[in-house]
Amino acid sequence: MKKNLVLTGMMGVGKSTIGKLLSKKFNIQFEDIDEIIERKLSLSIKEIFETKGEKFFREIEEKVSIKLLQKERIIIALGGGAFLNDLIRKNLKKFSISIWLDLSPKHIFQRIKKNKRRPLLNHAKSEKDVEEIYKKRKAIYSLADFRINCDLKAKYAIVKEITKIYEDI
């Protein structure tokens, strides 16, 4: 039985897009943690942060992530901050293969600057603001089992790289 495949990285790197493509390729269920939380609470992530706060969101994110990680043979897109949680990472190591989709702050900023759905990046007025968050998270993201540099790569090239990793396991 293949382990779960978990995509991690900053918001805006393409975890959901890549996850959906992998799901079709392998005919495996795909789940996006942020989407599950939004459905569960009938609120957007931005609304959750604004009305209930980040602490509340992180608690829900932990419960939802750990429950999902215990399923078998599933592709999961973690929220941008979920991999920073020690308990989530410990559960992930037991049940899953993790892949860090690494994208430079410059490219992340280009993708997210018009998207107001990302609460921690809503205040990012420049590439430098994104770079500050990236620098804080980079050391933790590097704990993933595999890293794929996504700069200047088409989504299908990224899927191909992940496919090779997953099929070799």
N, C-alpha and C positions, 0 to 999 in steps of 0.2 A: 504494500500500500504506500503510495507516494505521500509525502508530508504535505501540509498546507503550504501555500505560496503567499507570502505577505510582502506587500509593497509599502515602503516607507520613504520618507523624505519631506522636504518643505512643501508647503501649500503651493499649488500652481505648477508642480513638476510633471503632472500627467498620470498620477497613480490610478485614478478612476478610468481614464481613457485606455491606458495600457492594460489595466485589470480586465476591462470588458473585452478587449481584443484577445487576451489570453484565455478568458473564459470560453469564448467561441472556439478558439483553436483547440483547446483541450477538452471541451465539453464538460467543464467543471463549473459549479456554482460560483458566482462572484458576489461579494458583498462589500459595500463601502460603509465604513463605520459612521462617518458623518451623516450619510443618508439614513441609516438606521435610526440614529438619534433624532434627526429631524422628523421622521415619521412617527417615532415613539412619542415625542413631545408636541407634535403638530406645530413646531416652531422652526425657523431657520437657525443655523448656527449663530449668525449675527444676533438674532433676537434672543437666543438663549444667553449669550454673553451679556447683552444689554440689560435683560430683565432679571436674570438669575445669577449672573457672574461667572467668571472663569472657573472658580473652585467647584461650583455645582456642575458645570459642564465636564470638568476633568473626572469627577466622581462617576458620572453617568458613563463617560467614555471608557473608564477602567472596567466597569461592570460589563458593558456591552462587548468590549474587546476580548476580555478573558472568556466570556461565555462562547463567543464566536470562534476563538482560537482552539477551543476544545472539540470543535467539530472535526470531522475527517474529510480530507480532500476538498478543500475550498480555497478560493483565491480571495484575499482580503486586501483592501486599500485602507491603511490606517490613516487617521487624521494627522496633520503635520506635527502635532505635539505628542501624540500617543506613544511613540517610540521612546520618548524621554522618561516615561513612567517605568520604574524598576520592575514592578509587579507584572506589567504587560510584557516587558522584555523577557522576564523569567518564564512566563507561560509560552511566549512565542518560541523560545529556545527548545522547549519540550516538544512542541507539536508542529513546528513550522520551519521553513526555510525563509530567511528574510533577505530582501533585495532593496538596497538603498538606491533610489533613482536620484542621482546627484545632478543638479542643474545650477549653473552659476547664478549669483545674485542678479547680475545684469539681465540674464534671460528670464529669471523669475519675475523681476520687476516689469519687464516688457509684457509678460503674460497677465500679471495681476493688477496693473495700474488702473484698469477700467472696471475691475471686478470688486464690488463693494460687499460681497458675501463672505469675505475672509476677515474675521474680526481682528486678528493680531496684525494684519497687514493694512488695515484701513488707514492707519496713521503713517504708513510708508509713503512719504512724499518723494522719495528719491531712491535710487539704487543703493545708496549708502545706508539708508534705513533698513532695507532688506538684508544688506550685508551684515549688519549688527546682529540680527536674529540668526542668520545663517552661521556666523562665527560661534555663537553661543551653542548652537545645536550640532555643529559639524562633528565634534568629538564623540557625541552619543550616536549619531547616525552611522559613524564609522564602525560601530560594534555590530552592524548588520553582517550577515554571512557573506554577502556579495555586494559590490558597488558597481553601478553602471553610470558612466559619465554620459549624460543625455544631451550635452551641449552640441548643437548642430546636427543632431541625429533625427531622422524621421521616425515616427512612432513604430513603423513596421520593422525598422532596423533594431529598435529597442526590444520589440517583441521577439525577434529572431535571436538576439543575445540571451534573453531570459529563457526562451525555449531550449536552447542548447544547455544552459545551466540545469534546468529542471529535468531534461531528459537524461542527463549524465548522472543524476543522483540516484 
